[in-house]
Amino acid sequence: MVTQATSTQYAAYTAGNGTESDPYVLASNSGTITLESGKYYVLENGATIGTAIINEYNASGSTGGINVNGGHLTIDSDGKGTSVAGKIDMSGQGSSLVLNNDTGKWSYEANLVGEDISAGGDQYYTYPALQNATITNFGSGASMCTNDIPGGFGTSIGIAGSYTDSSTFILKKSDSIIVNPSDSNPHANNAAGYYGVSVTGVGGTYSHPTSTTYFYPQNGGNCIDGCFLPGTHILTRDGEKQVETLVEGDEIAVIENGQTVFRPLAWLGRSHADVAALGFDVDAYPVRIRKDAFGEGAPHRDLLVTSEHCIHIDGKFVPVRMLVNGASILIDRSIAAFDFYHVELEQHGVIVSEGLETESYLDTGNRGTFENSPIRALRPHFAGGFVINGGKSWQRDAGAPLVTDQATVEPIWKAVAARAETLGLSVADNAAETTNDPDIRLVAEDGREIRAVRHTGNTYSFMVPSTVSDVRIVSRTARPSEMIGPFCDDRRDLGVVVGEVVVTNGRDRSVLTDHLSDADISGWQAYEGGVGRWTSGNALLSLGNAGEGLFARMVEVEVLVAGPYHVGDSAQAAVQVA
């Protein structure tokens, strides 16, 4: 056993060197231990920290625990008795907690104040290693990631603790777990992957992450928040420097009230994007802003940024993706893999990149997606693919208002497009061939395609074999931002608006209404009320079991809205093609 020699008595460990690849393996301790800031630790193989004191009601009197202190801690619920009792104190900038569960089980959470464990358990379950632990000081700058959430034991996540605004809580689950909305788990979709929760403090010593929502890239796209590509020149007190060479403390030029001031660089985020890994989504490619696109010397060289990056125009921030015109501002499809950087100041502001006023990094919750982030467990393919609805907000913390409404952005787009013409650059039009035919069909689970046997008015009738219980409503799709123009901020993939769905089983006729609700169903866009709901082009429709002795049943789908769609290979609007 090794005890770290320092003026602060840090936790004893049995192996490792404190790095990400070789973390310290913590030794058991019945009291309270303190981790060293920036170091990596793991609690595993039956090791225990703290002392559980359990009475008839709960374990809220447990003592000891772990002061994370800016360290990075992984706790394994490995079925060997690994556990923490008492408090896990998450104070300290950059504190991160990763919870792994290899047991396939939940444990009833004994440490909820006021909960009676003699009653045989309640609805709240937690990781076995945290049954008698309470999270404290889980505030801004701290993060928690839960891996391998088990199914079959409970659907409500309950982790005792006190939380504050801007806490970051990550879930990772498989698609075999059936979950329902609740205060402690507001997400009902059963897809696999990482999900971020904004945890809002409600005071007191315990709270579930209540009234929170899971956040996905807006409108279902694959987005990378505003970043610079390597080689971009950022204006500093010492002149222009390439973004990848910046270091913390460099004085960055910031435009405040029309004047140039200098603010220290607080953090340089770094990560990598692979467009192929993101399904070649248009939002995953970088955007090239041509020299002089916004005016003489603005920018003074071509500038490469990610599609969500904002340009500062007339006192407002506008996402560059909304200004793409195929000429002076274009999607650069020649770059399919790239590094990107965030420039963070203490406060969000207007910085100067290649002579153009753009934004610094605003941490709205995606810091963990960067390769040099301390949140090491949250980086699948392009550093996460998820964004956490937490941290700072555009409404409260932005250096200028963010505008995305068409009424404001379209005139700006037209002005930039007109300037492109004066530069001898031909702005692409949006006159690609379109159709209102949705090419609708049903697809069974085994891949069989079922075409309509009849189309009358708005109703498509399909003969579905009795052995098929679930189908997908498959159709063409289009994004309003492609059909109308990039200055329209609706980037949803829209298939058709489905109204009434009728299933006829012999003499029985039933109307399916699950889709006409707020239910989170695979392949459907959010329900907006009314008599119909948009699909995303591949919508799940559960038909239930067919009657005995039936060879097939009739499924009638009412399509209220369809199209227009781009035809064939022109599925991407011309203005978005480099």
N, C-alpha and C positions, 0 to 999 in steps of 0.2 A: 504494500500500500504506500502511496506517495501523498505527502501533504505539501502543497505549494508554499514555498518560502517567500513570504511577503509581509509587509506591515499589517495588511488585512489578512485575516485567517480565511483563506479560500477553501472550498470544499476538497475533501480528500478523494482520491481516485485510485483505481487499481490498474489502469492501463490507458494508453493513448497519449497524444501530445497536444490536444486542444485545438486541432485544426478541423476543417470541414470534412476532410477525407479520413481523419483518424482522431475522432473526438475523445475527450477524457471519459472514461467509464467510471461513473460515480460509485463510491462505496456506501454501504448502508450507514445510517446515522439516525438515532432516535430523537435528535433535536432539530435545530435549524441550521442550514448550510447556506453559504453565499458563493455564487459563481463569479468568475472574473469576467469583466466586460470584454466583449469581442471574442471570447473563447467558446468552443463548441463542446457540449456535454451530452452524454446519453445515460439514462437510467434503465437498466435491463437485468435479465437473468435473476429475478427474484430479489433484487436489492430494494430496500425500503427506506424512506425518509420520513421522520416525524413519528408521533405516537398517536394511534387512534384511541379515543376515549368514547365509548359507545354506551348510551343508556337506553331506556325504553323508547325514547322519543327520536333521538338522532345522534349524530356524531359531531355536533357543532362545537363540542368542547375539546376536540382533538388539538394537539399541540405540535410545535415544530413546523417544519416545512422548508421551502426553498426561496431564497432571495435571488431572483434571476439576474438583476443588477446589470442589464445590458448584455448579458450572455445569450447563447443560443442553446436551448435545452430540448432534447427529444426524450419522451417517455414512452416506453413500450409496454402495452398491456399484452403480455406474451404468455399468459396462462401459468406463469411460474411464481406468481405472488408479488411481482413488481408493483409498488404502490407508493403514493405520497399521502400523508395525513397532515392536517393543519392547514397552513396557508402557502400558496404559491404567489409570491409578491412579484408582479411584473413591472414594477417601477424601474426606471433606467432606460434612456434612449436606446432604441434598437432591440429591446428584449423580445425574444421570440420563443414560442413554445410549440413544438410539434408533437401531436399525440398519435401514436400508432396503435393499432389493435389487431393482433393476430389470433384472437381467441374465437372470433365469430359470435361473441356474446356481448350483451349489455350487462351492466350491474345496476341495481337500484341505487339511486343516489341518496346516501344516508346523511349527508351533511347539509341538508336543507333545513334552515331554522324554521321551527314550527311544524315540520312534517313528522308524522308518527310512524316510525319504521315497524312498530308492532302491529300495524294495521295490514301488514302483508305487502307493503309496497304501494306506490301511487303511480301516476302516469309518467313520472320523470325518470329517465335512465341516463347513465353516463358511462364513460370508459371505466373498466374495472380498476385501473390504476388510480383513478381520481374519485373513487367512491367516497372517501372521507376527507377530500381536499376542497379548499375554497380558493378561487382566484381573486387576488386583490390588486388594486392599482393598475388595472388593465386599461390604460388610457392611450392617448395619442403617442405614436411612436412605437407602441407595442403591437405584437401580432401573434395570432394563434392559428395553427393549421391542424385539422383533424383528418386523419387518413383512415380508410377502410372501415367506414361506419357499418356495423353489422345490421342484419335484418332479422325479423322474426321475434324480437324480444321487446320491442317498443318503438314507437314512432316519434316520440318527443325527446329532443336533446335537452338535457338539463345539466349545466355546468355551473355550480354555485360560485358566486363571486360578486364583487362590486365592479361595475364597469363605468366608463366615462365616455363622453362624446369622442368620436374619432377612433375608438377602438377598432381593430381589424380582426375579423373572425372568418376563417376559411373552412369550408367543408369539402371533403373529397369522398364521393360515394360511388357505388356501382349501380347499374340499372336494375339489379335484382331486388333492390330495397323499395318496398312500397311505403311512401310517406304521405301524410295528409297535412294540410295547413294547421298550424297551431301557433300560439304566442311564441313558443320556443323553437318552432321550426316552420316558418311561414311559407316555405316553398313546397309545392305539391308535385312538381314535375319529376318523373322518375328516370331521367336521363343520367348517364354517367358523367363524371367530370368534377371540376373544381367550381365552387360557388362562393361568392363573397357576401358577407353580411355586414351592414353598418350597425354597430352596436351603440345604442343610445342610453346613456346613464339615466336612471330614474331615482337615484338617491338610495340611502339605506345600505344595508350590508349585503343584500342579495337581490339580484334581478336576473330574469331571463332576458335574452336579447329580444325584447318585445317590440312590436310595431315596426319591424324592419322588413326590408325587401331584398331579394337577391337581384343583382344587377348584371346584365349581360351587355356586350357591345351593342350600342343603340341600333334598333331596327334589325337586329339579327346579323349584322355584318361582322366581319373580322377586322377589328380596328386596332391600330397602334397609336397611342396618344401622341400628341405633338412632339416630334423629335427632329434632330438634325442628323444628316448623314455625314460620314467622315469627310474631311477636307473643307467643311464649311468654316468661313472666317467669322469669328465673333469679335466685335469691337470691345477692347479693354482700355484701361488707362495707358498701357504700354503699346497701344496700337492693335491691329487685327491679329488674332491668334486662331489657328485651326482648333476646332472644338475638341478634338481628341487629345490635344496637348494641354488643355486647361487643367489646373489643379485647384483644390479648395483654397480659398483666400485670394485668388486672382481677382482684381477689381474690374468688374464688368460694367460697361457703359449702359446706363438705364435712362430712358426718357421719362421725366416726371414734370408735368405741367409745362411741357414744351421745352424744358431745359435738360441738358445732359449732366447727369450725376453718376457717381461710381459706387457700386455696391459689391461686397465680397461674394464670391462664389461659395455657396453653402454645400453643394453636392453635385457631382457629375455622374448621372446614371448612364449605364452602358448595357446594351443587349444586342440581340441578333434576330433578324427575321428571315424566314425561308418561305417565299411565296407559295411554293409547291405544297408545303405542309399546311398552308391555309386555304387549300383548294383553289388557288389562283384567283381568289376573290379580288375584285378591282380595288377594294379599299386597302389591300395588303401591299400593293405596289407603291413606290415612292412617287412624289409629285415633283416635276421639274418646273421651276419658275425661270423663264428666260430673262436674260439681261435686259434691263430697262422696261420690264413688263408693266410696272406701276408708274414709271416716270423715269426721267434721265437719272441714271445711277441707282435706280431702285428696282432690282438690285444691280450692283455694278459687275457682277459675274452671275452665271447661272447658279441657282440655289436649289439644292435637293433637300426636301423635307418629307415627313410622312403626311398622309392625307388628312389627319386630324389637326395638324399644326395650324395655328392661327396667325393671320396677318393683321397688323394694327392699321386700321383705316378710319379716318375721321373720328378718332376717339373711341372706336369700337374694335373688338376682336371678331374676325370672320374666319371660319375654317377654310383652309385653302381648297379642300375638295369641292366647295361650293362655288369656286371661281374658275374651275377647269374649263378651258375653251378649245383645247386641242391644238392651240397655236402658241401663244405666249405662256400659257399655263397648261401643262399636260401630264397625263399619267405616263410614266416612263416604264414601259413593259420590257425594256432591254435589261433592267436590273431585277433579277429574280431572287437574289439573296444579298443581304446587306446588314452591316452594323448600324446602330443608331444611338444617339446620345441625347440626354436631357440636361439642360442647364438650369439648376435650381438656385434661386436666391432666397434670402430669409423671407422676402415677400414677393409674391407674383408681380411681374412687371413687364414693361416694354423694353426689349433689348434690340441690338442692331446686328443683323447677320447679313453679310455681303452688302451692307449699305441699306438694307430694307428693315423697317420696323416690324419685329415679330414678337412672339411671347417667350417668356421664360417658362420653366416647368411649374405646373400647379399640381401638387400631389392630391388628387381626388381619390386616392386609394389604391393606385397601381404600383407603388414603389416596389412591392415584392416581385414584380415581373422582371426586374433588372438583374443581370448576371452578377453585379457587384452589390446587390441588396443583401442584407443579413438574413432575409427570409428565404433560406436555402431550399426548402422543400416545395416551393411554389413555382417551379419553373419547368413544366413540360414544354414540348416543342419550341415555340418561339417565346420562351419566358413566361408561359402561363396561359395565354389565350383567355384570361379572365380579367375582369376589372372589378375592384371592390368599391361598392358605394359607401365610401367613408372618407376620413381625412378632411381635407379642405373642400370648399365648394365654390363654384363660380358665382353664386349669388352673394356669398359673404366675403370671399377672399381674393377675388380676381382684381388684377390691376386695371382693368377696363371692362365694360359690359360685353358679354358674349351675345352676338346676334346671329340667328339662324332663320328668321322668318323671311319668307319669300318677298314680301313687300319691301323690306330693307335691302336684302342681298341682291335681288335681280337688277336693280339700277346700277349697283356696283359692278356686277358681272358684265352688264352691257357697256359700261364705261371702259373696263379693262379690255373687253373684246374689241371695242372701237379703236383703242390705242394699238392693239395688235395689228389691225389692218394698216394703220399709219406706219408701222414698222416693217411692212411688207410681208406679214405673216397672215396666212389665210385661215380664218376661224372656221372650224368644221361645223356644218349644220347638222340638224337632227332629223334629216329627211329619209332615214332608213325605212325600208318597206315594213309596213305593219299589217296586222290582221286582228280581228275580233274573235276569231275561232279559237276556243280554249284548248282544242284537241283533248277533250276530257275522256278519261277512261278509269276503270277500277283495276287495281292490281292486288292479287291475292298474296298471302304470306309466302307462298312458294314461288312467286314471281310470275304466275300466270296473268296475262293481260286480258281484261274483259271489256269489250267494246259495247257501246249502247246498241240495243236492238231496235230502239225507237227514240226519236227526238221530236217532241211536239211542243212548240212554243218555248218556254224556259225549262222544260222538264226532259231529262235524259233518263231512259229506262234501261236497266241492265238485268240480264238473267244470270243470277249467281248460283253456282252449284251449292247444294245443301251442305256439303262438307266444309264449306268456307264460312268461318265465323267472323273474321276481321278482314277488311280490305283497306286500301289506300285510294283516296280520290286524287288522281294524278292529272296535272294539266300543265299548259304553258305558264310561265310566270313573267312578270315585269316589275321593275322598280319605278315608282313615280319619278325619282330623281333622274332616271334615264329617259323616260318618256316625255317628261315636261322640261327638264333641264337640271343641271347640277345645283342651281340656286333653289331648288325644291329640296327640303331637308328630309323628305320621306324616302328612306332607303330600304323599306321592307320589300321582300320578295312576295308579290301578291299573285295568287293564282286566280281563284274565282270566289265570288260571294255565294255561299250555299245557304239556301233557305230551308224549306221543308224537305225532310227525307222520310220516305214511306217504304216500309218493307211489307210485302204480301207473302204470307206463308199459307198456301192453300186458300182456305176461306177466311183466315185471320189477317187483319190489316192493322199494322202498328206504325205510329209516327215516332221517329227518333228525335230527341230534343237535347241530348247531352251537349251538342256543340253550341246550342243557343243559351249559353251560360258562361260564367267566369271560369269554368273548369279548364285547367291547363292540360290540353290534349295535344299529343304529338302531331306536328304538321299544320296546326291552326294558329293564325294570328290571334292577338288578344281580342276578346269579345268587346265590341263597342256599343252594345245594346241594339235594339231593334229586331227585325225579323230575319236577319242573316248574319253570317260571319265569314270573314276572309280566310281562305286557306293560304298556305305558303307554297302550294304546288304539289304537296305530298301529304295529304291529311288523313289521319287514322279515323276509320269509321267502324265501330264495333256493332255487328249485326245480331249477336247472340246466337243461340242454337236454333237450327231449323226444326220444323215439325217432323215427327216420325213418318217414314214412308214417302217423303218428298224428294224428288230428284233435284229440284232447283226452286229458287224463290225470286220474286221480282223486287228489285231495288230501284226506286224512283228518286232522283236527285234534282231538286229545283235549283237552277243557277240564276241568281238575280242580277249579277254583274259579271261581265267577262271582257277583258281586254281594255285598250289595245295592247298588243304584244309585238315585239320585234320578230321578224320572220327569219328562220334559219340561223346563219352564223352572225347575224347582226344583232344578237341578243344584248350586246353592250352598246349603249348609245354612242353615236359617232363622236360626240364631243368628249368622250372619255377614253378614246383610243389614241395612243401616241403615234 
